[in-house]
């Protein structure tokens, strides 16, 4: 069995091949005008992205639909849970004598997987049948006012694939090192809440580099799907489409952001985005519309429900979920919220597939060295890094089975993690995507309790007011715009982004 670490190592060699192939395809297309080379370039761009995640999801689906007996699937799940537990203990410096147990569990898992491949042909077929997206298939799925932008970072250049309903183009963006320098500076000025005079030039330069080359193919476009694992710490929404007037000394409310023009969502690869459309029929009817958790809210521990059948304090988190609860209640929609001590990890796991929307307003912590130890803190999970009681670890999330339409991680750095070339960030958000959440709103950095509450309430207000099926991207766009009009610095509204359809 190929372990994830082995796949990542292989991915580095794939990356080396991809960047040469992209350059060759670009040169051949410019020389011949043959659009087959554009299709080849897109194939290599996809080949490089999220291969570990793609193969892991394919393997997971193979187990679900491979006609494997339930007792063997339960055995496999228990082995995965044991492996995750042993790995966590060892990573935290606990139970050093458990290395032998981890080795035995890994060996048992490999034997069971080989048994699946040998005895269940449907499983083997599904596990290894990973079909990468094609431009023609993407075009059939794209709505008329939607475009997909896929970025591939190579040695000297960035290759930008632009796909809309009617066209497919490959754009070469030169001087990749210059762009990377700008990206680092941009992150610094946003995180430091720098003045407009520092923020504006860098933001506008990034817009000129990353978006402006594609604009002639974006006429009439309202929604962008951005495939850019290397750019995951840079929210496009806060890029400026024009420099402010010199008379605008420090008024952030008068800036023209990309958020004003587009509804934006992100994904790890176009193939994963396409997969969501192929599997959208699987969504089952839910008993509830919304469940919210605020384990670090102040006040008494109490559960609220619209139906009778049904460390550190973050005071605004309780107000946040109560306000959202009231919005659902006014629409006569079924909702529940758990506050303070009732907002437990056990309650979350028990109710995982009970509601269409799950919302966690809490603390979360990334782990750049050991991504499996990234955690969401529920009631009973203290700030002590080695205290796992009440904490939901990313390694545990991978063993959950979700079918949630929307998961909102209203917490710090829930999209932060270890960056692997081509793969993207190994984060809490990524683990929930693997577990089965279809759309995830998450944060790119530490976020403010008060501003987060305001953004989240505005987000729910908008999509609950929509007449048709909820447009989460539009709702986020509207919520950000509300804070923009107040002149609030991008640090406090640009950090929340969405991965999904």
C-alpha positions as CSV (number, residue, x, y, z in Angstrom):
1,X,0.0,0.0,0.0
2,X,1.3,3.5,-0.9
3,X,1.3,5.7,2.2
4,X,0.4,9.4,2.0
5,X,4.0,10.4,2.7
6,X,5.1,8.3,-0.2
7,X,2.4,9.8,-2.5
8,X,3.6,13.3,-1.6
9,X,7.2,12.3,-2.4
10,X,6.0,11.0,-5.8
11,X,4.1,14.2,-6.2
12,X,7.4,16.2,-6.1
13,X,8.7,14.2,-9.1
14,X,5.3,14.6,-10.9
15,X,5.6,18.4,-10.3
16,X,9.0,18.4,-12.1
17,X,7.5,16.6,-15.1
18,X,4.4,18.9,-15.1
19,X,6.3,22.2,-15.3
20,X,8.3,21.0,-18.3
21,X,5.2,19.6,-20.0
22,X,3.3,22.9,-19.4
23,X,6.1,24.9,-21.0
24,X,6.2,22.6,-24.0
25,X,2.4,22.7,-24.5
26,X,2.5,26.4,-24.4
27,X,5.3,26.7,-26.9
28,X,3.6,24.2,-29.3
29,X,0.2,25.9,-29.1
30,X,1.8,29.3,-29.8
31,X,3.6,27.8,-32.8
32,X,0.8,25.8,-34.3
33,X,-2.4,27.2,-32.9
34,X,-3.6,23.6,-32.4
35,X,-6.0,23.6,-29.4
36,X,-5.2,20.0,-28.6
37,X,-2.1,21.4,-26.9
38,X,-4.4,23.5,-24.6
39,X,-6.2,20.4,-23.6
40,X,-2.8,18.7,-22.9
41,X,-1.7,21.7,-20.8
42,X,-4.9,21.4,-18.8
43,X,-4.4,17.7,-18.3
44,X,-0.9,18.3,-16.9
45,X,-2.1,21.2,-14.7
46,X,-4.7,18.8,-13.2
47,X,-2.2,16.0,-12.9
48,X,-0.1,18.1,-10.6
49,X,-2.9,19.2,-8.2
50,X,-4.3,17.4,-5.1
51,X,-3.3,13.9,-6.3
52,X,-3.2,12.7,-2.7
53,X,-6.6,14.0,-1.9
54,X,-8.0,12.7,-5.2
55,X,-6.7,9.2,-4.6
56,X,-7.8,9.2,-1.0
57,X,-11.3,10.2,-1.9
58,X,-11.4,7.7,-4.7
59,X,-10.4,5.0,-2.2
60,X,-13.0,6.2,0.2
61,X,-15.7,6.0,-2.5
62,X,-14.5,2.6,-3.5
63,X,-15.2,1.3,0.0
64,X,-18.7,2.8,0.0
65,X,-19.7,1.4,-3.4
66,X,-17.4,-1.6,-3.8
67,X,-19.9,-4.1,-2.4
68,X,-17.7,-4.9,0.6
69,X,-19.5,-6.5,3.6
70,X,-20.3,-4.1,6.4
71,X,-18.3,-6.1,9.0
72,X,-15.2,-5.6,6.9
73,X,-15.8,-1.9,6.5
74,X,-16.3,-1.5,10.2
75,X,-13.0,-3.4,10.8
76,X,-11.3,-1.1,8.3
77,X,-12.7,2.0,10.1
78,X,-11.6,0.8,13.5
79,X,-8.1,0.2,12.2
80,X,-8.0,3.7,10.8
81,X,-9.2,5.2,14.1
82,X,-6.5,3.2,16.0
83,X,-3.8,4.4,13.6
84,X,-4.9,8.0,14.0
85,X,-4.9,7.6,17.8
86,X,-1.4,6.0,17.9
87,X,0.0,8.7,15.6
88,X,-1.5,11.5,17.7
89,X,0.0,10.1,20.9
90,X,3.4,9.7,19.4
91,X,3.3,13.2,17.8
92,X,2.5,14.7,21.2
93,X,5.3,12.8,22.9
94,X,3.0,10.4,24.7
95,X,3.0,6.7,24.8
96,X,6.3,6.1,23.1
97,X,5.8,2.4,23.7
98,X,2.9,2.6,21.3
99,X,5.2,2.6,18.2
100,X,4.9,-1.2,18.0
101,X,1.1,-1.0,18.2
102,X,1.2,1.6,15.4
103,X,3.3,-0.7,13.2
104,X,1.0,-3.7,13.8
105,X,-2.1,-1.6,13.0
106,X,-0.5,-0.3,9.8
107,X,0.4,-3.9,8.8
108,X,-3.1,-5.1,9.5
109,X,-4.5,-2.2,7.5
110,X,-2.3,-3.1,4.5
111,X,-3.4,-6.7,4.7
112,X,-7.1,-5.8,4.8
113,X,-6.7,-3.4,1.8
114,X,-5.0,-6.1,-0.2
115,X,-7.9,-8.4,0.7
116,X,-10.3,-5.8,-0.6
117,X,-8.4,-5.5,-3.9
118,X,-8.2,-9.3,-4.4
119,X,-11.7,-10.3,-3.4
120,X,-13.8,-7.3,-4.5
121,X,-13.3,-6.4,-8.1
122,X,-15.7,-3.4,-8.0
123,X,-13.6,-1.9,-5.1
124,X,-10.3,-2.3,-7.1
125,X,-11.9,-0.8,-10.2
126,X,-13.2,2.3,-8.3
127,X,-10.1,2.8,-6.3
128,X,-7.8,3.1,-9.3
129,X,-10.2,4.7,-11.8
130,X,-9.4,8.3,-11.2
131,X,-10.5,10.3,-14.3
132,X,-9.2,13.8,-14.5
133,X,-11.4,16.6,-15.5
134,X,-11.4,17.7,-19.2
135,X,-12.1,21.2,-20.4
136,X,-15.1,20.1,-22.4
137,X,-16.6,18.4,-19.3
138,X,-15.9,21.5,-17.2
139,X,-17.6,23.7,-19.9
140,X,-20.8,21.5,-19.8
141,X,-21.0,22.1,-16.0
142,X,-20.2,25.8,-15.9
143,X,-23.1,28.2,-15.7
144,X,-23.2,30.9,-18.4
145,X,-21.9,33.6,-16.0
146,X,-19.2,31.5,-14.3
147,X,-15.5,31.1,-15.2
148,X,-12.9,28.7,-13.8
149,X,-9.3,30.0,-13.3
150,X,-6.6,27.5,-12.7
151,X,-3.1,28.6,-11.7
152,X,0.0,26.4,-12.1
153,X,3.3,27.7,-10.7
154,X,6.3,26.7,-12.7
155,X,10.0,27.6,-12.6
156,X,10.0,30.8,-14.6
157,X,6.3,31.4,-15.2
158,X,2.8,30.9,-13.9
159,X,0.3,29.3,-16.3
160,X,-3.2,30.4,-16.0
161,X,-6.0,28.3,-17.6
162,X,-9.2,30.2,-18.2
163,X,-12.4,28.2,-18.9
164,X,-15.8,29.7,-19.4
165,X,-18.9,28.3,-21.2
166,X,-17.6,29.2,-24.6
167,X,-13.8,29.4,-24.5
168,X,-10.6,27.8,-23.1
169,X,-7.4,29.7,-23.0
170,X,-3.9,29.3,-21.6
171,X,-2.1,32.5,-20.4
172,X,1.5,32.7,-19.4
173,X,2.3,35.0,-16.5
174,X,6.0,35.8,-16.5
175,X,8.4,36.3,-13.5
176,X,7.0,33.8,-11.0
177,X,9.6,34.9,-8.3
178,X,8.3,38.5,-8.6
179,X,4.8,37.3,-8.0
180,X,5.8,35.2,-5.0
181,X,7.6,38.2,-3.5
182,X,4.4,40.2,-3.9
183,X,2.3,37.4,-2.3
184,X,4.6,37.5,0.7
185,X,4.4,41.3,1.0
186,X,0.7,41.2,0.6
187,X,0.2,38.7,3.4
188,X,2.4,40.9,5.6
189,X,0.5,44.2,4.9
190,X,-2.9,42.5,5.5
191,X,-1.8,40.7,8.7
192,X,-0.2,43.9,10.0
193,X,-3.3,46.0,9.3
194,X,-1.0,48.3,7.3
195,X,-2.2,51.7,6.2
196,X,-3.8,52.3,2.8
197,X,-0.6,53.7,1.4
198,X,1.2,50.4,2.1
199,X,-1.8,48.1,1.3
200,X,-3.1,49.6,-2.0
201,X,0.0,49.4,-4.3
202,X,0.8,45.7,-3.5
203,X,-2.9,44.7,-3.7
204,X,-3.2,46.4,-7.1
205,X,0.0,44.9,-8.4
206,X,-1.2,41.4,-7.6
207,X,-4.5,42.1,-9.4
208,X,-2.5,43.2,-12.4
209,X,-0.4,40.0,-12.3
210,X,-3.1,37.4,-11.5
211,X,-6.4,38.6,-12.8
212,X,-5.9,41.4,-15.4
213,X,-4.4,39.0,-18.0
214,X,-7.6,37.0,-18.0
215,X,-10.1,39.9,-18.1
216,X,-10.8,39.8,-21.8
217,X,-12.3,36.3,-21.3
218,X,-14.4,37.4,-18.3
219,X,-17.0,39.7,-20.0
220,X,-20.4,39.0,-18.4
221,X,-18.8,36.8,-15.7
222,X,-20.2,37.1,-12.1
223,X,-18.7,34.1,-10.5
224,X,-15.2,32.8,-10.3
225,X,-14.0,29.3,-9.3
226,X,-10.3,29.6,-8.4
227,X,-8.1,26.5,-8.5
228,X,-4.8,27.7,-6.9
229,X,-3.3,25.5,-4.2
230,X,-0.2,27.6,-4.1
231,X,-2.2,30.8,-3.5
232,X,-4.4,29.5,-0.6
233,X,-3.2,32.2,1.8
234,X,-4.2,35.0,-0.6
235,X,-7.9,35.9,-0.8
236,X,-8.6,37.3,-4.3
237,X,-11.6,39.1,-2.9
238,X,-9.4,41.8,-1.3
239,X,-7.3,42.6,-4.5
240,X,-7.8,46.1,-5.7
241,X,-8.9,46.5,-9.3
242,X,-7.7,50.2,-9.4
243,X,-5.5,52.4,-7.3
244,X,-7.3,54.9,-5.0
245,X,-7.3,58.6,-5.6
246,X,-4.5,60.5,-3.9
247,X,-7.1,62.4,-1.9
248,X,-8.1,59.2,-0.3
249,X,-5.7,59.2,2.6
250,X,-6.8,56.1,4.6
251,X,-10.5,55.4,3.8
252,X,-10.8,51.7,3.1
253,X,-14.5,52.0,2.4
254,X,-13.9,53.8,-0.9
255,X,-11.6,51.2,-2.4
256,X,-12.7,49.1,-5.4
257,X,-12.0,45.4,-4.5
258,X,-12.4,42.3,-6.7
259,X,-15.1,41.4,-4.2
260,X,-17.2,44.2,-5.7
261,X,-17.1,42.4,-9.1
262,X,-17.1,38.7,-8.5
263,X,-18.6,36.0,-6.3
264,X,-15.5,33.8,-5.6
265,X,-15.0,30.2,-4.4
266,X,-11.9,28.0,-4.4
267,X,-11.0,24.4,-4.8
268,X,-8.0,22.1,-4.7
269,X,-8.5,20.9,-8.3
270,X,-10.9,21.2,-11.1
271,X,-11.4,17.4,-10.9
272,X,-12.6,17.7,-7.3
273,X,-14.9,20.5,-8.3
274,X,-16.3,18.5,-11.1
275,X,-16.8,15.5,-8.7
276,X,-19.1,17.6,-6.6
277,X,-21.5,17.9,-9.5
278,X,-21.4,14.2,-10.3
279,X,-22.2,13.4,-6.6
280,X,-24.8,16.1,-5.9
281,X,-27.7,13.6,-6.1
282,X,-26.3,11.8,-3.0
283,X,-27.5,14.5,-0.6
284,X,-30.2,13.1,1.7
285,X,-33.0,14.9,3.3
286,X,-32.0,16.3,6.7
287,X,-34.1,16.5,9.9
288,X,-32.8,19.9,10.6
289,X,-31.7,22.9,8.6
290,X,-29.0,24.2,10.9
291,X,-27.0,23.2,14.0
292,X,-24.7,25.6,15.6
293,X,-22.0,25.2,18.3
294,X,-20.4,27.9,20.5
295,X,-18.5,26.0,23.2
296,X,-16.7,29.1,24.5
297,X,-19.7,31.5,24.7
298,X,-20.5,33.1,28.0
299,X,-23.6,32.5,30.1
300,X,-25.4,29.3,31.1
301,X,-25.1,26.0,29.3
302,X,-28.3,25.6,27.5
303,X,-29.7,24.1,24.3
304,X,-32.2,26.0,22.2
305,X,-34.3,24.4,19.5
306,X,-37.0,25.6,17.1
307,X,-38.8,22.2,17.4
308,X,-39.8,20.5,20.6
309,X,-38.8,17.2,19.1
310,X,-35.9,18.4,18.3
311,X,-10.3,27.7,28.0
312,X,-11.2,30.9,26.7
313,X,-14.4,32.6,26.4
314,X,-15.6,34.0,23.0
315,X,-18.5,36.2,24.1
316,X,-19.5,37.2,20.5
317,X,-19.6,33.5,19.4
318,X,-22.7,32.9,21.5
319,X,-24.3,36.0,20.2
320,X,-23.4,34.9,16.7
321,X,-25.0,31.5,16.8
322,X,-28.1,32.9,18.7
323,X,-28.6,35.5,16.0
324,X,-28.2,32.9,13.2
325,X,-30.7,30.6,15.1
326,X,-33.2,33.5,15.2
327,X,-32.8,34.0,11.5
328,X,-33.7,30.3,10.8
329,X,-36.6,30.5,13.4
330,X,-38.1,33.5,11.6
331,X,-38.2,31.5,8.4
332,X,-39.9,28.6,10.2
333,X,-36.8,26.5,9.6
334,X,-35.7,23.9,12.0
335,X,-32.5,24.8,14.0
336,X,-30.6,23.8,17.1
337,X,-27.7,25.5,18.9
338,X,-25.4,24.2,21.7
339,X,-23.8,26.8,23.9
340,X,-20.9,26.5,26.4
341,X,-20.8,23.1,28.1
342,X,-23.4,21.5,25.9
343,X,-21.3,22.2,22.8
344,X,-19.3,19.0,23.0
345,X,-17.3,17.0,20.5
346,X,-19.5,14.0,21.2
347,X,-22.6,16.1,20.4
348,X,-21.1,17.3,17.1
349,X,-20.2,13.8,16.0
350,X,-23.6,12.4,17.1
351,X,-25.4,15.0,15.1
352,X,-23.0,15.1,12.2
353,X,-25.6,14.2,9.5
354,X,-28.7,15.5,11.2
355,X,-28.6,19.0,9.6
356,X,-28.1,20.5,6.2
357,X,-25.8,23.2,7.7
358,X,-23.3,22.8,10.5
359,X,-21.7,25.9,12.1
360,X,-18.9,25.9,14.6
361,X,-18.0,29.2,16.3
362,X,-15.0,28.3,18.4
363,X,-11.3,28.2,18.7
364,X,-9.2,26.2,16.3
365,X,-5.5,25.7,16.0
366,X,-3.4,24.8,12.9
367,X,-0.3,22.6,13.1
368,X,2.2,23.4,10.4
369,X,4.5,20.4,11.3
370,X,2.0,17.7,12.1
371,X,-1.3,18.5,10.2
372,X,-3.1,15.6,11.9
373,X,-2.9,17.5,15.2
374,X,-4.7,20.6,13.9
375,X,-7.8,20.8,16.1
376,X,-11.2,22.4,16.7
377,X,-11.9,23.0,20.3
378,X,-15.2,22.0,21.8
379,X,-16.3,22.1,25.4
380,X,-13.7,20.5,27.6
381,X,-10.8,21.1,25.2
382,X,-8.4,23.4,27.0
383,X,-5.7,25.6,25.6
384,X,-3.0,23.1,26.6
385,X,-1.5,21.8,23.4
386,X,-1.2,18.2,24.8
387,X,-4.7,18.1,26.3
388,X,-6.9,16.2,23.7
389,X,-10.0,15.9,25.8
390,X,-12.8,17.7,24.0
391,X,-10.6,18.4,20.9
392,X,-11.6,17.2,17.5
393,X,-8.3,16.5,15.6
394,X,-7.9,16.7,11.9
395,X,-6.8,13.0,12.0
396,X,-10.1,12.1,13.5
397,X,-12.1,14.2,11.0
398,X,-10.7,12.0,8.2
399,X,-12.5,9.1,9.8
400,X,-15.9,10.8,9.9
401,X,-18.6,10.2,7.2
402,X,-20.4,13.5,6.4
403,X,-23.0,14.6,3.9
404,X,-23.3,18.2,5.0
405,X,-24.2,20.7,2.3
406,X,-22.4,23.6,4.2
407,X,-19.9,23.5,7.0
408,X,-18.9,26.9,8.5
409,X,-15.7,26.9,10.5
410,X,-16.1,30.2,12.2
411,X,-12.8,29.9,14.0
412,X,-9.1,30.9,13.7
413,X,-6.8,29.5,11.0
414,X,-9.1,26.7,10.1
415,X,-7.7,26.7,6.5
416,X,-4.0,27.0,7.7
417,X,-1.7,24.0,7.6
418,X,1.4,22.4,6.0
419,X,1.7,23.3,2.3
420,X,2.7,20.5,-0.1
421,X,3.7,21.5,-3.6
422,X,0.8,20.9,-5.9
423,X,-1.4,19.4,-3.2
424,X,-2.3,22.6,-1.3
425,X,-2.6,23.0,2.4
426,X,-3.2,20.0,4.7
427,X,-5.6,21.8,7.1
428,X,-8.8,21.3,9.1
429,X,-10.8,22.5,6.1
430,X,-9.2,19.9,3.8
431,X,-9.9,17.1,6.3
432,X,-13.6,18.0,6.4
433,X,-13.8,18.1,2.6
434,X,-12.4,14.6,2.6
435,X,-14.9,13.5,5.2
436,X,-17.8,14.6,2.9
437,X,-18.7,18.2,3.5
438,X,-19.7,19.7,0.1
439,X,-19.1,23.4,0.8
440,X,-16.8,24.7,3.6
441,X,-16.4,28.3,4.8
442,X,-13.1,28.6,6.7
443,X,-10.5,31.2,7.8
444,X,-7.0,31.8,6.4
445,X,-5.7,33.4,9.6
446,X,-6.6,34.4,13.2
447,X,-9.9,36.3,13.2
448,X,-11.6,38.8,15.5
449,X,-14.5,37.7,17.6
450,X,-16.6,40.9,17.0
451,X,-16.0,41.3,13.3
452,X,-16.5,37.6,12.7
453,X,-19.9,37.7,14.3
454,X,-21.0,40.6,12.1
455,X,-19.7,38.9,9.0
456,X,-21.4,35.5,9.8
457,X,-24.8,37.0,10.6
458,X,-24.7,39.0,7.4
459,X,-23.8,35.9,5.5
460,X,-26.8,33.9,6.7
461,X,-29.1,36.9,6.4
462,X,-28.3,37.1,2.6
463,X,-28.7,33.4,1.6
464,X,-31.8,32.9,3.8
465,X,-33.3,35.9,1.9
466,X,-32.6,34.4,-1.5
467,X,-35.6,33.0,-3.3
468,X,-33.9,30.1,-5.1
469,X,-31.4,27.5,-3.9
470,X,-28.8,29.2,-1.7
471,X,-25.9,30.9,-3.4
472,X,-23.2,30.7,-0.7
473,X,-20.6,32.6,-2.8
474,X,-23.0,35.5,-3.3
475,X,-23.9,35.6,0.4
476,X,-20.2,35.8,1.4
477,X,-19.7,38.6,-1.2
478,X,-22.6,40.5,0.3
479,X,-21.4,39.9,3.9
480,X,-17.9,41.2,3.0
481,X,-19.4,44.2,1.3
482,X,-21.2,45.1,4.5
483,X,-17.9,45.4,6.4
484,X,-16.2,47.1,3.5
485,X,-18.7,49.9,3.5
486,X,-17.9,50.5,7.2
487,X,-14.2,51.1,6.2
488,X,-13.0,48.0,8.0
489,X,-9.5,46.8,7.2
490,X,-9.4,43.7,4.9
491,X,-7.8,41.7,7.6
492,X,-11.2,41.4,9.3
493,X,-13.3,40.4,6.3
494,X,-11.0,38.9,3.7
495,X,-9.8,36.0,5.8
496,X,-13.0,33.9,5.4
497,X,-13.2,32.1,2.0
498,X,-15.1,29.1,0.7
499,X,-14.1,25.9,-0.9
500,X,-16.8,24.0,-2.8
501,X,-19.3,24.3,-5.7
